[in-house]
Amino acid sequence: MAVTSRDNVIEVTKQVINEVVAPLAKEIDQKRRFPKEAFETFASNGLLGLLVPEEFGGLGGTLQDLAEVTELLATSCGSTAMCFQMHSVGTAVIASRANDVHKENYLKQIAQGKKIGTLAFSESGTGSHFYIPEIKANLKDDCYVLNGKKSFVTNGEHADFLIVLTNSVLEKKLDMIIVDTNLPGVDFKGTWEGIGFSGNNSIALEMNDVMVPETNVIGSGGEGMDLIFEVIAPTFIIGVAGANVGLARGAYNAALEHAKNRRYTDGRSLAEIQAIQFYLSDMYGAVESASLFNKSAAQAAVEGKEGAVLNVMQSKIVACDTAQKVTNIAMQVCGGYGYTKNLSVERFLRDARAGSVMGPTTEVLKEWVGKSVAGIPLF
Ligand SMILES: Cc1cc2nc3c(=O)[nH]c(=O)nc-3n(C[C@H](O)[C@H](O)[C@H](O)COP(=O)(O)OP(=O)(O)OC[C@H]3O[C@@H](n4cnc5c(N)ncnc54)[C@H](O)[C@@H]3O)c2cc1C
């Protein structure tokens, strides 16, 4: 089924999950491979263009749609959700300032399912403080020349384009530049060895004299910091929060199912034990609260409500805490079985460990939220 408009995004997402994402989730985790079947389906049914404006053939989706889609995907497969999420952030930032080249070469092609993107922001030297990169673009003729290394590039060589964050040729400014991965000098290194999100293929990138047309800069040049706060931060935070709520929901669903079906010799099920009922209540409440909080933060951001930024920042803190808490409780509910690979709870628990250390990390966000409520400037 193809997505024909924003109205059937959720229906189609659920169908892809039932037919493709859920059946392959265990295999993608165990073989540590990219969720290529899911991406082929997103390409053919239009979902890759979720955040591409309708005028370029996309679905014109909003942060609310992203929150819902990443939550649904991660409820079955965290790796698929994370790969889709990084592609969507890359799409959103191009859409925010697209020139004619960007419209033809990226937005229309993403909507047609021909291009997958991602972000190349992190560097080993900058870590959590990704907004102060070390690499610098140089101008030569009509091209930016890029040299340097990036780390944790989700989607890796499966991406067709990268949004590279770099120091601008303008003094004390940043730029985001769209870099095609098939350009000479773009080289991915290594394999993803993380304990979770095993299929997200978040690997290192080396750029050696990569020549990128000047037109591939996003915005008018030097707008990188504005783009981080206007576009990247809300899109990244809401989508990652959605994914973390999904991981919590996936673990809760698995634990509930196990609690209802696991029977002792006296015929009682695990779910009939009061301590387990308390855990079920804790998980249910935490998942529903985090889900509602994220969707309401997304809605407030879309509607431009006062205080929306604060709730967006807080939403990732809440969702990542919830994912870690709920996956732990789920494992307790499932006992020794939960600790094995027979149940999906251990996968959700491993996946849930990533969100709080993905920049902006929980500590950095707490500092920003704390400063904001106290009326202290962030920088
Ligand atoms: C699964 C996964 C996928 C990823 N995908 C991408 C991607 O697609 N693109 C990309 O660019 N990056 C990606 N990243 C990178 C991610 O954003 C970084 O891991 C993150 O920025 C943290 O950097 P670091 O590991 O160097 O941590 P560090 O900077 O070394 O931080 C270590 C700890 O110290 C804390 N800390 C650091 N500074 C402060 C401070 N000033 N105040 C309080 N606490 C502080 C941090 O919060 C953290 O807990 C991914 C990471 C993971 C795990």
The ligand as a Gaussian input file, in Angstrom:
#p B3LYP/6-31G(d) Opt

LIG

0 1
 C       23.517000       4.556000      18.239000
 C       24.164000       5.874000      17.984000
 C       23.919000       6.528000      16.773000
 C       24.513000       7.758000      16.493000
 N       24.285000       8.358000      15.286000
 C       24.886000       9.534000      14.977000
 C       24.720000      10.137000      13.685000
 O       24.016000       9.625000      12.817000
 N       25.377000      11.290000      13.419000
 C       26.185000      11.871000      14.329000
 O       26.733000      12.928000      14.036000
 N       26.381000      11.340000      15.574000
 C       25.743000      10.178000      15.916000
 N       25.957000       9.595000      17.149000
 C       26.918000      10.203000      18.059000
 C       26.315000      10.769000      19.305000
 O       25.546000      11.885000      19.050000
 C       27.487000      10.974000      20.268000
 O       27.681000       9.716000      20.842000
 C       27.218000      11.979000      21.272000
 O       27.325000      13.230000      20.692000
 C       28.127000      11.847000      22.476000
 O       29.489000      11.984000      22.144000
 P       30.647000      11.140000      22.893000
 O       30.336000       9.711000      22.738000
 O       31.966000      11.608000      22.412000
 O       30.448000      11.480000      24.418000
 P       31.300000      12.508000      25.363000
 O       31.255000      13.885000      24.791000
 O       32.642000      11.926000      25.628000
 O       30.425000      12.471000      26.685000
 C       30.543000      11.441000      27.689000
 C       29.590000      11.765000      28.840000
 O       29.921000      13.033000      29.412000
 C       28.774000      13.883000      29.423000
 N       29.204000      15.267000      29.188000
 C       30.066000      15.724000      28.243000
 N       30.172000      17.054000      28.315000
 C       29.354000      17.464000      29.318000
 C       29.042000      18.741000      29.893000
 N       29.600000      19.876000      29.458000
 N       28.168000      18.763000      30.931000
 C       27.616000      17.614000      31.412000
 N       27.901000      16.395000      30.913000
 C       28.755000      16.315000      29.892000
 C       27.902000      13.375000      28.295000
 O       26.540000      13.740000      28.484000
 C       28.123000      11.869000      28.396000
 O       27.297000      11.319000      29.393000
 C       25.364000       8.361000      17.452000
 C       25.601000       7.712000      18.688000
 C       25.020000       6.495000      18.950000
 C       25.267000       5.840000      20.282000

